[in-house]
Amino acid sequence: MDILERLAIEIPCSACGGRYEVTLKQILLSQEMLHEGCPVQVVDECPPLAYSGLVDRQIIQELQTVWGRLEEEARGAGGEARFKSLGCGVGLPSAS
């Protein structure tokens, strides 16, 4: 599973006041565009430029690496790393 496509940052839209999600994958791609020399400096000319500063690139890359290691460990145990469904009431007891 590509963890960067499953996790997103929800941000407000300055134009309409609504909220929208930007995946970590979109943020990383924006950062890579800038790193590779994208000449655009004005957000109005390139909306993804606005995404590049939402999360530090190193944090995204570290998360991707750790998730990959977790998937390998789970497979090694005959299992699968995945997200728990919310609201089902099944799982470990809370730490209260």
Beta strands, then each sheet from edge to edge (+ up, - down):
strand 1: 8-12
strand 2: 19-23
sheet 1: 1+ 2-
end
